[in-house]
Amino acid sequence: METPEENPQTQERLIGDLRLVIENAQELLKNTDQYTSVLYQNARSKLSMALNAANEELERFEDAQLSRMMEATRVATASCAGLSGEERILRAFH
């Protein structure tokens, strides 16, 4: 079984899912601001902390994904170093 690190589509789906959860949590915090009871405020505080952690994790995932993309681009560029521009374009179709 592949791990998310081994499957770019899974990584993108997980990042998208995490973004959606974050957006929904932010909307929930915004829409429950009028509730002032201690119970609501404690729940909002916990959600806010979890949201901050999720945002940090999302940033870490996106940075890692960007690093992988940059490395893949570097490797692909290095493998085509001796090719002319036309040969590089034609290589894309093989």
C-alpha positions, 0 to 999 in steps of 0.5 A: 500500500502506498503512503501519501508521500509516495502518491502525489494525487493523494497528497494533493487530495489531503492538502485540499481536504485540510484546506476545506476543514480549515475554511469550515472551522474559520467560518464556524468560529466567525459564525459563533462569535456572538455566543458568550457562555463559558462553554462556547468560549472554551470550545471556540478557544480549543477550535482556534488552537486546533486551527492554528496547528492545522494551518501550520501543518498545511504550510509544512505540507505545501512547503514539502510539496513545493520542494519535491516539485522543485527537485523533480524539475531540477532532475528533469532539467539535468537529464535534458542538459545536452538536448537542443530546444527542439529535442527537449520539446519532442521529448515531452511527446515520447 
